[in-house]
């Protein structure tokens, strides 16, 4: 059985404002990213089995190491529609890896990007969709990462 896991996280409004290009995982500074970076530091062996993708209002669905510049763009429904072809293609490519578990940690608007894609997740992949306010999603993310 494959033990590779996939985390899909929405970008955050809080960002590292450096004008240098930074990997996405370093660009975003919201509370969910603090949890993720702590896990990567504290559990390097488990982290080797984790693929991380970020749904960015500016770039679309990108891997955590994708080089980003500073930007300020909010996600809204029309932007979700614009990004949908890129998200669909990238998500289909990601799913070829047959992850054992996928965790989606997305705000309400970001979730809309995956509504029509949930059916593409192959069996027996376990899917976890976090919900609630940011603190609640943070707790659910932590539980999933350290399980």
Secondary structure, 3 states (H helix, E strand, C coil): CCCCEEEEEECCCCECCCCCCEEHHHHECCHHHHHHHHHHHHCHHHHCCEEEEEEECCCEEEECCCEECCCCCCCCHHHHHHHHHHHHHHHHHHHCCCCCEEEEECCHHHHHHHCCCHHHCCCCCEEEECCCCHHHHHHHHHHHHHC
